[in-house]
Amino acid sequence: MRTRNYWLLVPIIALLALGGWNIARKIGWQEPTDGIVWKLRPAGLTAIKIDPDGPAYLYGSLKKGDVLLSVDENRIRTKIDLAKNIWLASRSGRRVTYQISRGGDLLLPTIALAQKGTPIYYYYLVLIGLMTLIIALVVFFNSGHPLAATNIYYYLLSILLYMFYVFSATGELDAVDSVFYWLDKFAFCAFPPLLLHFFLTFPQRKKFIRERPSLLILLYLPGLVLLAGRVLFFLPISKGMDEAWAMQVNGLLAKLDLFHFALYTTITLATIAHSFFRHPSILIRKQLKWIVTGLGFGVVPFTFLYIIPFLADEVPSQVGELTILLQTLIPLSFAYSISRYKLMDLEVILKKAATLVFSYFALALVYVGVSSQTRIFADNRVNPLTVGVVALVLGATLFGPLKKLFQSLFDRVLYKRSYAYRRTLLSIGRELGRERNLEALTQSLLEHIGNALSLRTVALLVPIATGSPEFTVLGSRGGEGAMPTRLSLDPEIHDILQRRDSLSLFGMAERPELQIKLEQLSGFGFEHFLALKVEGKLVGCLAMGKKADTNFLSSEDWELLATVSSPVALAVENASLYEQAGVRAAELERLKDYSENIIESLSVGVAVLDTGGRIIGWNRVLEASFGRRKAEVLGQPLSSVLDPQTFAALYPSHTQEAYNLLSEIPIGMPSGEKRIFDVAKTPLLDNRLAPYGTIIVFEDITDKIRLQQQLVTSEKLASIGLLSAGVAHEINTPLTGISSYVQMLQKNMTDVHLAQVLGKIETQTDRVSRIIKNLLAFARNPSDLAFHRVDLKDNLQEILSLIDYKLKTMAIVLDLDMRPVRPIWAQGERLQQVFINIILNALDAMPEGGTLRISLAETETEAVIEICDSGTGIEARHLARIFDPFFTTKGVGKGTGLGLSISHAIITEHQGRIAVRSTPGQGTCFTISIPNDLDRRHRGAAKPEAPGSPA
C-alpha cells in the first residue's frame, strides 16, 4: 500500500464504524407485527397478503380481501393509524381485537401480536456490502495507478454499494436512525447515475460525451430531485400534511426511487452492450461480456420480479424477494470491469460466486416452498428453534449437491466442449505414467491439455542438458508458423522458471524489460509457461498460447495445470530416462557391433581371452585358419583349441604376464599343414587401465616368408646376371681370338679330317658368341630410351593426366596455352622426367592453392616450354645454386636436391637450355628450349667413316 493513499482509508473506517453500529441496532430491533400486508383501497385498509406463519393466520384466521375497520374500537383509516395501535398494544403486552368486514359480515378476531426481527436477507446484503468494500480496497491499492479516473469511479461506486446495502433505518426514529436513513437514501439515489457515468467513460469515452462533457452533470439531476423531495417531505412545513396524503407521497417517493434505479441500470446495460459490440479489443470485449452478465443477473431479475410489481401496487412474490440474492454479482462485475491486475482471476471468482449465489437462491426457494406448503407450524405452534433446525437440515443436506450441480452447469456453459477434457485431464497422471514412449507421451499430453484448456498453441520443451537454457521442442500442437526444433530461452526467463512454477506474459506488465523478452517468444504463439519439475529439478516446461477465444489462462486453469504438473513432470522424466536408456543401449549395441566388425574385418586372426584363459572372442580369420567356428570355441580354454606345443610357445612361464611378440611360430593346421605365424599378446584393459583379459593376434606370415625367399632368389639371379655380364665381357675377348685362329688354321689346313674338326670348333665358337651376346643384351638397360620423334603436346598431356587429381585436391587452377608444334627428335621418357620434376616443384610451392600455367610454342629453330607457378618463389641468393646436385630448400626429408640437377643434365644432353626467373611471394617460371633440328645435328655428327679407316 502506498503511503500517499492512506487518507483514503478515513472514509472507509468511518463507514465501517457506522455500518457496525447500524448492524448492531438491527440485530437488537424487534418490531410488532400481525403478519398481514395491508394496502389502502377505496373500501379501506385491505389485507392483500397474509403470512401463513404469522399471528393473524394462526389466531384469527384472517383472509385476503378482509377490510380492517378498527383496532380495539379505534377507527383505522391509514396504515399510520394501524401502526400506532399495534405499537401501543405491543408495549402493554395485550392482545388486539380487529373489526373486520368480509362480504358484508362483521368479524371480531382477537390476535396476539408477534415480534418480527430483522429479515435474514438484510444480513445477506450486509455480506454483499462488506465483500464489495474488500474487493474495492484490494483492487484499488494494488493498482499501478490508484488515482486514475476509472479507479476513483470504482472506489466511489463500491462505497455507495456498501452504503445502500448496509445502512437501513430500524424504525426507532431517533437521530442515529435518521443518519442511517439518509445515508441509505443518498447512496440509492447516487449509485445509478454514477454507474452510468462510469460506463459512459469506460472502457472509452462515448463520442457524444467527448463532444459535450457537460451532459454528464445532467445524469445526476433526477437523483438530486428525488433526494430533495425526501428532504422536503421531512421538513417542518410538511408536518401539517394529512396522514393519508403523507402516506401517498412517501409511497410515490419509494416508487420513484426504484424506477430511477431500474431505469439507470437498464440504460447502463444497454451502454455496456454497445461497447461490447463496438470495441476493437477482444480482451476488453471479454471483460465487458462478464460485466454485462454479472450486472444483468444482479439487476434484471430484481427489476422484473420485484420493482415492476411494486410499481404496479402489487406485493412482490417470495421469488421476487429472493432475487436480492443475485445482487452479489454486481460488485464482482465491477471489480472485473476496471481491474488491470489478474483480470482472468476475477472471471473465476465471478463463476464461483455465481455458483454460491444460485445455490443459496435455490436453497431459499426450497425452504420457502416447504414452509409455505406445510401446516406443521400452525398446527403444533412450534417455536422458531424448530424453524432453525429445519433450515440447518435443508442447508446441510441440499447445499453441497446444489453447489456441485451449479458448478457443473457453469463449467459446461463456460468450457463447452472442453468440459469433458478438463475432467479427464485430472486423471492424466495415471494415464501418462504408464507411457514409456516419449513421442507418444508428448502427443497424448499435448492433445489432452490443448483440448482441456482450448489452447491455440501448446508445446512440450525439454532442456538439452540439465540446467541448460536451450530446449528441444519435443512436440507441438497448433501454431501458425513452423515450430523450431530448438528454442533458447533468455537466462532471466530460464532462472524464473527454475525458481517459480509458472510464467505468463500477461503477468509481467510490471517488468517491461522482461515482458519484451517474453514478447519475442510470443512470435511462436507462447504466452504462458508451466515449469515441470521433479525434486526441484527442471525437467521440461509446457509452452502455451492463448485460448481459442484469445483469452489468457485463468487462475482456475493454472490450478488445474498445477494439479497435473507433478505427475506430468514425472511421466516426462520417466519417458526421457527410458528413451535415453534405449538410446544408450542402442549406442552400446552399435559400439559392440562396430568393435566386432573391426575385429572381424582385420586380415589377422584375433582371439580374446578372459582372466581365466577362456575364449570370449574369435574372429573369422581364426575360423578359417584353425577350422573351428566361433560358436564352438567360445567359453573353452585356449589350451584345448591349440596343440600343446603351440600353447607352450605362446605362454612361456617367464613372459606370461608381459607383452609378447613371438616371431615365426609354426602351428599345425587341422589339414596337417604347418603354417608360420607372428603372434602378439597384449593385456585387455578397461577404462581404469586394469587388465581383465588378453588379446592375442595371429598374423599368418607363411606367404610373406615365401615371397621373401623368392626375393632372395631374385636377388641372387640379379647378382648372377651382373656376374654373367662381366664374365661375358671377359670371355668375349679370348673367344674372338680363338675364332680368328680357327679361321687362320682352316685356310692352311689340308687334312680333311682336321678341317672338319676345325669347322666344328668354329661352329661351337659361334654358338658361344651368340650365348654371350644374348647374355649381354639381357644385362643391359631397356632400349626404349633411344631418340625418336616426340610430340611435346602429347608428352605434356600424359603428364597432366597423371597429376589432374592432385591439382583438384590442392585447389590449383591449371592455365594451359599449348599450341601445336612440330615433333622433335628427343628422348620422350626423359623429357617427361624433366617436366614432372619441375611441375612437382611448382605444386610444392603452392600448398594453399594457386595457378599453374603451362605454355608451349615454337620458333624457327626451337620448341619452347614454359612452366610457371604463383607460389612462394625462390630467393635471389638461391637462384644460382638450384641446379647444383643435392641442393634443396624444401627442408630435411622433403627433397633430395637431385631433381633439377638431373633435369638440367637431360636438357643439356638434348642440346637445349633451361632458364628460371622468380620473385619471392609471387611465383617461379621455368623456360625450356629444345632445338627442333636435333635429328639433323645427330646425322651430321654420325657420318660414316671413309673406307680403310681404322675401327
C-alpha positions, 0 to 999 in steps of 0.5 A: 500500500502506498503511503500517499493513499492512506487518507483514503482509508478515513472514509472507509473506517468511518463507514465501517464504524457506522455500518457496525453500529447500524448492524448492531441496532438491527440485530437488537430491533424487534418490531410488532407485527400481525403478519398481514400486508395491508394496502389502502383501497377505496373500501379501506385498509385491505389485507392483500397478503397474509403470512401463513406463519404469522399471528393473524393466520394462526389466531384469527384466521384472517383472509385476503380481501378482509377490510380492517375497520378498527383496532380495539374500537379505534377507527383505522383509516391509514396504515399510520393509524394501524401502526400506532395501535399495534405499537401501543398494544405491543408495549402493554403486552395485550392482545388486539381485537380487529373489526373486520368486514368480509362480504358484508359480515362483521368479524371480531378476531382477537390476535396476539401480536408477534415480534418480527426481527430483522429479515435474514436477507438484510444480513445477506446484503450486509455480506454483499456490502462488506465483500464489495468494500474488500474487493474495492480496497484490494483492487484499488491499492494494488493498482499501478495507478490508484488515482486514475479516473476509472479507479476513483469511479470504482472506489466511489461506486463500491462505497455507495454499494456498501452504503445502500446495502448496509445502512437501513433505518430500524424504525426507532426514529431517533437521530442515529436512525435518521443518519442511517436513513439518509445515508441509505437514501443518498447512496440509492439515489447516487449509485445509478447515475454514477454507474452510468457515468462510469460506463459512459467513460469506460472502457472509452469515452462515448463520442457524444460525451467527448463532444459535450462533457457537460451532459454528464452533470445532467445524469445526476439531476433526477437523483438530486430531485428525488433526494430533495423531495425526501428532504422536503417531505421531512421538513417542518412545513410538511408536518401539517400534511394529512396522514393519508396524503403523507402516506401517498407521497412517501409511497410515490417517493419509494416508487420513484426511487426504484424506477430511477434505479431500474431505469439507470441500470437498464440504460447502463446495460444497454451502454455496456452492450454497445461497447461490447459490440463496438470495441476493437479489443477482444480482451476488453470485449471479454471483460465487458461480456462478464460485466454485462452478465454479472450486472444483468443477473444482479439487476434484471431479475430484481427489476422484473420480479420485484420493482415492476410489481411494486410499481404496479401496487402489487406485493412482490412474490417470495421469488421476487424477494429472493432475487436480492440474492443475485445482487452479489454479482454486481460488485464482482462485475465491477471489480472485473470491469476496471481491474488491470491486475489478474483480470482472468482471476476475477472471471473465476471468482465471478463463476464461483460466486455465481455458483454460491449465489444460485445455490443459496437462491435455490436453497431459499426457494426450497425452504420457502416452498416447504414452509409455505406448503406445510401446516406443521407450524400452525398446527403444533405452534412450534417455536422458531428453534424448530424453524432453525433446525429445519433450515440447518437440515435443508442447508446441510443436506441440499447445499453441497449437491446444489453447489456441485450441480451449479458448478457443473452447469457453469463449467459446461456453459463456460468450457463447452466442449472442453468440459469433458477434457478438463475432467479427464485431464485430472486423471492424466497422471495415471494415464501418462505414467504408464507411457514409456514412449516419449513421442507418444507421451508428448502427443497424448499430453499435448492433445489432452491439455490443448483440448482441456484448456482450448489452447491455440498453441501448446508445446512440450520443451525439454532442456538439452542438458540439465540446467541448460537454457536451450530446449528441444521442442519435443512436440507441438500442437497448433501454431501458425508458423513452423515450430523450431526444433530448438528454442533458447530461452533468455537466462532471466526467463530460464532462472524464473522458471527454475525458481517459480512454477509458472510464467505468463506474459500477461503477468509481467506488465510490471517488468517491461524489460522482461515482458519484451523478452517474453514478447519475442517468444510470443512470435511462436504463439507462447504466452504462458509457461508451466515449469515441470519439475521433479525434486526441484529439478527442471525437467521440461516446461509446457509452452502455451498460447492463448485460448481459442477465444484469445483469452489468457489462462485463468487462475482456475486453469493454472490450478488445474495445470498445477494439479497435473504438473507433478505427475506430468513432470514425472511421466516426462522424466520417466519417458526421457530416462527410458528413451535415453536408456534405449538410446544408450543401449542402442549406442552400446549395441552399435559400439559392440557391433562396430568393435566386432566388425573391426575385429572381424574385418582385420586380415589377422586372426584375433582371439580374446581371452578372459582372466581365466584363459577362456575364449570370449572372442574369435574372429573369422580369420581364426575360423578359417585358419584353425577350422573351428567356428566361433560358436564352438570355441567360445567359453573353452580354454585356449589350451584345448583349441591349440596343440600343446606345443603351440600353447607352450610357445605362446605362454612361456612361464617367464613372459606370461604376464608381459607383452609378447611378440613371438616371431615365426611360430609354426602351428599345425593346421587341422589339414596337417599343414604347418603354417608360420605365424607372428603372434602378439599378446597384449593385456585387455584393459578397461577404462581404469587401465586394469587388465581383465583379459588378453588379446592375442593376434595371429598374423599368418606370415607363411606367404610373406616368408615365401615371397621373401625367399623368392626375393632372395632368389631374385636377388641372387639371379640379379647378382648372377646376371651382373656376374654373367655380364662381366664374365661375358665381357671377359670371355668375349675377348679370348673367344674372338681370338680363338675364332680368328685362329680357327679361321687362320688354321682352316685356310692352311689346313689340308687334312680333311679330317682336321678341317672338319674338326676345325669347322666344328670348333668354329661352329661351337665358337659361334654358338658361344658368341651368340650365348654371350651376346644374348647374355649381354643384351639381357644385362643391359638397360631397356632400349626404349630410351633411344631418340625418336620423334616426340610430340611435346603436346602429347608428352605434356598431356600424359603428364597432366593426366597423371597429376589432374587429381592432385591439382583438384585436391590442392585447389590449383587452377591449371592455365594451359596455352599449348599450341601445336608444334612440330615433333622433335627428335628427343628422348620422350621418357626423359623429357617427361622426367624433366617436366614432372620434376619441375611441375612437382616443384611448382605444386610444392610451392603452392600448398594453399592453392594457386595457378599453374600455367603451362605454355608451349610454342615454337620458333624457327629453330626451337620448341619452347616450354614454359612452366610457371607457378604463383607460389612462394618463389625462390630467393635471389641468393638461391637462384644460382645454386638450384641446379647444383646436385643435392641442393634443396630448400624444401627442408630435411626429408622433403627433397633430395636436391637431385631433381633439377640437377638431373633435369638440367643434365637431360636438357643439356644432353638434348642440346637445349637450355633451361632458364628460371626467373622468380620473385619471392611471394609471387611465383617461379617460371621455368623456360625450356628450349629444345632445338627442333633440328636435333635429328639433323645435328645427330646425322651430321655428327654420325657420318660414316667413316671413309673406307680403310679407316681404322675401327 
